[in-house]
Amino acid sequence: GHYMTCLQDKDFTDVVETDETWGLGTMKNSVGVHQWNPHNLLKSSEDFSSSDWSKTDTTVTSNAAMAPDGTLTADKISHTSTSAKIVQQASTTASVAHGVGVFTQYIDHQWVRIALDGTDVWVDIQNGVVGTDDTSATEVVALADGWFYWLFPASVPSATPTLYFHLAASDGGSLETSGTYAYIWGAHLYRNDQGGMA
C-alpha cells in the first residue's frame, strides 16, 4: 500500500505511535504531499488490561515482556474458550478509509485474527506471514526479537467501528484457541485516506 512506502526505510522510532491523538489535521510530508498528522483513534493502545478494551474469555498479563520500543509494556494474552476476543469500539469518520496497526510476538500461538467491522485478516505471528486477508493488502514489517508490525488497510468503517483481536485456531478459521499465549502491543487505528498518515 502507499502508506508503506515511507515506512520501509524507517527505523522503529519512526514507525511506532503513542496513545496521543494530536489535532487531526493534515500536514505536508517530505515530498510535499498532504497527509494526516500522526494520530491514534484507539485508547489505551499499549495497555490491553485497561477497561477501554472489552475482554471475553481472555486473560491479559500486563507488562509481561519488552516491547519493540525497549520498555516493559508488552502484554501477554491468552483465551479460555474457543469464542474469546479482545474488543474496542472506536469513534471515527464514517465512509473513509482507515488503517489498523498492531505489534505481535510469538510465544506458542501461531495465528491472530484482526477484524474491523466485518473485514478480517489472519496473520501468522510465528513466521511473519499474512494468511487469509479480506483486504488483499495487509503488510508486515519485521522488527528485532521476533516482533512483527502488521498493517491492515480497513475498508470504510462506520462512525463507531469495532476492532477485534483473536488468537485464532487456524488460518481463516472462526474459532479461537484456549490455553495458548502471544504478546501484543501498540494497537493503532488511523485515517488512511488523502495519502494516509504522515
Sequence and secondary structure as in RCSB ss.txt:
>XXXX:A:sequence
GHYMTCLQDKDFTDVVETDETWGLGTMKNSVGVHQWNPHNLLKSSEDFSSSDWSKTDTTVTSNAAMAPDGTLTAD
KISHTSTSAKIVQQASTTASVAHGVGVFTQYIDHQWVRIALDGTDVWVDIQNGVVGTDDTSATEVVALADGWFYW
LFPASVPSATPTLYFHLAASDGGSLETSGTYAYIWGAHLYRNDQGGMA
>XXXX:A:secstr
 GGGTTTTT  HHHH   S      EEE TTS EEE S   SSSTT TTSTTSEEESEEEEEEEE  TTSSS EE
EEEESSTT EEEEE    TTS EEEEEEEEESS  EEEEEETTEEEEEETTTTEEEEESSS  EEEE GGGEEEE
EEE     SS EEEEEEESSTT S B SS EEEEEEEEEEE STT B 
